[in-house]
Amino acid sequence: MTRGPLHHWLVLLDVEDLGSRPDAVRSELRAAMHRMALSALTYAGLDPGQCPTQDRGDSLLILIPGSVPPVQLLQTLVSSLDIDLRTHQQMYNASHRMRLLVGISYGLVAVDDLRFRGRAIEDLAELVDAGPVREVLAQASRSQLVLVVPDDLFGSVVVQGRSPRIDPAAYAPRDFVTNRGRTVRGWVALPGYSRPPERILEETAQDTDERRAPGSIGVSDNHGSSLVDRSPDGVHAPSGHTPPGPEHDPDDDWPRQTPER
């Protein structure tokens, strides 16, 4: 049965470098991505039964009712994914390392029994797959995911929405040319940081250079904590409960707290 196009939030999850992994590892990581998506929806106060998903091979598309407040996605859902990814890294070795590219958009989508249809889907897929977006995550070795949103959503929701829990200063622009020859701008953020990606990548490069220097054993940030081999900062709590750990890490702009209902 086909339904006419309706406005939805679109969330696209894509595992970094999944195509280069052995088949058995790919299968396990895809299953882990699906579990994290379900957990994140629940943690954000959403009913997974009202959020249809589409398996796109190495990625997962989730449709969320358009009436959902954006803070539940840009802050709470993304924070849940970040926490679960940190827990995953703590439990598995390097061969099962898993980081995500997360795209969030809004647009018209038609749903039938087999698939989702809409230009918004393809636009978001191009945004998540863009080289400049992937490069941000590749260089940000301390981050578990990169979040990217379209230019129009950044302006209307992140900037004009004026939510105290969504900081426009944490985002930075990335431009790329699509396969159709269009120049597109997306805005990227690295959850867990209040600084924009340029500052984070500069610090990462400086950290790498200093660790390579003779006699170097580590680097500390302005909070006195080591930037080398920093351990994950918490384990994901069940939905409806505050995850363990400090309410707000001084180096964390995504406080772990129960979702707004």
N, C-alpha and C positions, 0 to 999 in steps of 0.2 A: 504494500500500500504506500503510495506517494503522498506526502504532505507538501503543501505549498511552502515556499521559502519563508522562514521566520528568523528574526534576529536572535543570534546566540553569541555567547562568549566562546571563543575557540582556544583550546590549550593544546599545543603540540609538543610532545616529548621526543627527543632524539638522543640516542646513546652515542657518545663520542667514540669514533673509530670502531664502531661495532662491525663494519664490513670486513675488517682485517683480522677478526678473531676466528679461531677454529669453530666449527659448527656447534660442537657441544657447549662451548663457552657462550656463543651467541644465543643459544636457546635458553641457557640459564639466566643470562643478563636481561633478555627480553622478558622472561617471567618475572624477574625482580622489578623491572620497570613497571609492569602491570600491577604488581603488588603495591609498589610505592604510590602509583596513581590512585588506587583504591583507598589507601591509607590517607593520602593527602585530601581527597574529596571529603572523606569522613571527618578528618581533623578540621577542615574548613567549615564544617556544619552543613554540608551538602548531602543530599540523598543520591548515592551512586546510581540507583535505579532510574533517576530522572536525568542522568548525565550519560547519554549513549556514547560509546567509544567505537573507533574504527582502527583496526590493526593495519598499519601501512608498511609492514615488513620490519625495517629497522627503526620505525618510529610509531608513536601512538597518538591518535587524535581524539580529543575529548570535547564534546559539545555540552555547554552549560547554559541553563536558562538565562536569557538576557536581563532578567530582573535582578540577578544576583549583584550585590554591591561590589565594585571593583576591588576594594580593599581585601575582600575575602580571597581573591585570586592573587593579586599582585603582592600581597603581604603574607596572609596566613597559609594559603596553599603552597606558595613557593618556599616559605620557611619550613613547612613540613617536609617537602622534597629535600631540602638542604640537610635537615637533621637526619633523615633516613639514609641519605647518601654517605654522610659522615659515619654513621653506624655501619653501613655496608663496608666501607674501607677498613674499618676496625676489625671486621669479622673475616675478611677474605684477603688472599695474597694478591700480588701484583698482576697475575694472569687474569684475575677477575675484577681488576680495577674498573670502576664505573663512574663516569661523570655525564652530566646531561646538558643538552642545549634545550632551553625551554622558551617557546614562543607563545605569547598571549595576544589575541586580537579580538575583534568584534565585527560581526557582519551577518549578511543573509545567507542561510544555508537551507537547502531542501533535503529532507530525509526520506528515503524509501527503505524497503526491507533489506536491501543489499549494500547500499552505499550512501554517502553524503555527497551532495553536489553544491558547488558555489565558488565563485571567483575568490571569495575571501579565503577559502582553504588553500588554493594554489598560491595566492599571494603570501600567506603565512609560511607555507612550506619553502618558498623561495627565500624568504627572510631568514628562516632558521638555518638553511643550508648555505647561506652566503659566506664567502671566504673570509671577509673581515670579521664576521661574528664568530666563526670557528677559530680564527686566529686569536681573538681575545681569550677564549677558554684555553687554548693550547699554551698561551704564555702565562696565564694566571695559575701557577702550579698549586697555590694554596686554596683555590676555589673548587667547589664541588659541582657548580653549575654556572651557566651564564643565562641571564634572562634577557630576551629581546622583545620589544614592542614596536609596532609601526609608528611612523611619524605623527599621523593624525591622532592616534590614541594617546601618545605621549602628551600632545598639546591639550587635548580635551579632558583627559582623565588625570594624568600624572601632574601636569602643571596647573590646570584650571580647577581640578577637583579639590585641591587644597586640603587633602587629608593629612593629619599630623603623622600618620603612620606610613606615608608614601613620600619619600624625599626626592624631588627632581634633581637635586645636586648629586645624587648617586648614579645618575645616568649620563652617558656620553653618546654622541652620534656616530653612526657608521654608515657610509654610503657604498653602494655597489650597483652594478649594471646587471639587470636580469637577462635571461635567455631571450626575452622578447625585445631587448634593446632599451628598456626603460631604466632610468637612474632612480634608485629608491633609497630612501633614508630610513634606517631603523635606529632605535635607541637601546643601548645595552647597559646592564648593571650586573654586578657580581655580588649576590646576596652574602651578607655577613660583613659588609663594609659600607661605611657612610661616604667614603671617598669615591670619586669617579674612576672608571677603569684606567685612564691614563696615569693617574697617580699610583694606582696599585701596580700596574705593569712596570712603571719606573722603579718602584720599590723592589719588585721581584727581580728585575735585572740587576739592581745594585746589590741585592742580597746574594745573587748567584756569583757576581764578580768578587764579592768579599769572601765568600766561602771558598773560592778558588785560590785566593791569595795564600802564600806560604804562611803556615802557622795559624790559619783561621780555623776556629772551632764553632763559630756560631755568631749570629747577629741578633740584637735585641731591638724591638720597636720602642715607640715612645711610651709604652705602658710597662716596659721592663720585661716583657715575655719574649721567649725565643721565637724567631721566625723559622728556625730549623727544626724539623720533626715535631711540629706542634701537634698535640693529640686532638682527636675529635672532642667537641665541646658538649656532648650530651647524647642521651639515648631517647629516641622518640617515645613519648608516652601515648597510651591509648587515647582515643578521641574523648574530649570532655575533661581531660586532666591536664594540668600544667606540667610540661616536661621538666625533668630534673635539671639542676644547674641554676646559675644566677638568672634573675629576671631579665637583666640587661647587661651583657658583656660590654665594657667600654669600647671594644673594637668591633662591636656588632650593632648594625643599624636595623636588625630584624629581630626584635625581642620575642623570645619564645613565650607565648601566653595563650590562654584559651581563646578560641575564636569568638568574634562578635556575632551574636545571633540576630 
